[in-house]
């Protein structure tokens, strides 16, 4: 079995975790509100949408078009 780390725990991260969980693999969620943590999975998946650069982007998701 593999351990998976998802960087982003929104809709995409949850959907990936649901599929992976069916195969009895473990999933570690890393979200923006978590304290700095090291991804410990055998596989890491970036499941986050881009954020604007600079001061205005800190802690605020980019607007969706």
C-alpha positions, 0 to 999 in steps of 0.5 A, a space after each residue: 500500500 502507498 501513502 499519499 500526501 495531498 497539498 490542498 484539501 478542497 474539492 480536488 484533494 477530497 476527490 483524489 483522497 476518496 479514490 485513493 481510499 478505496 484502494 486502502 491507501 492512507 492519505 495525509 491532507 495538507 491545507 493552507 490553515 495547517 501549521 508548516 508540515 512535511 509531506 510524509 507520503 510516498 506520493 505527493 499530489 498538488 491539488 490547489 489552485 494558484 494564488 496571486 503573487 505578492 501581499 494581496 495573495 497571502 491567505 486569500 484564494 485567487 478569484 475564479 473566472 
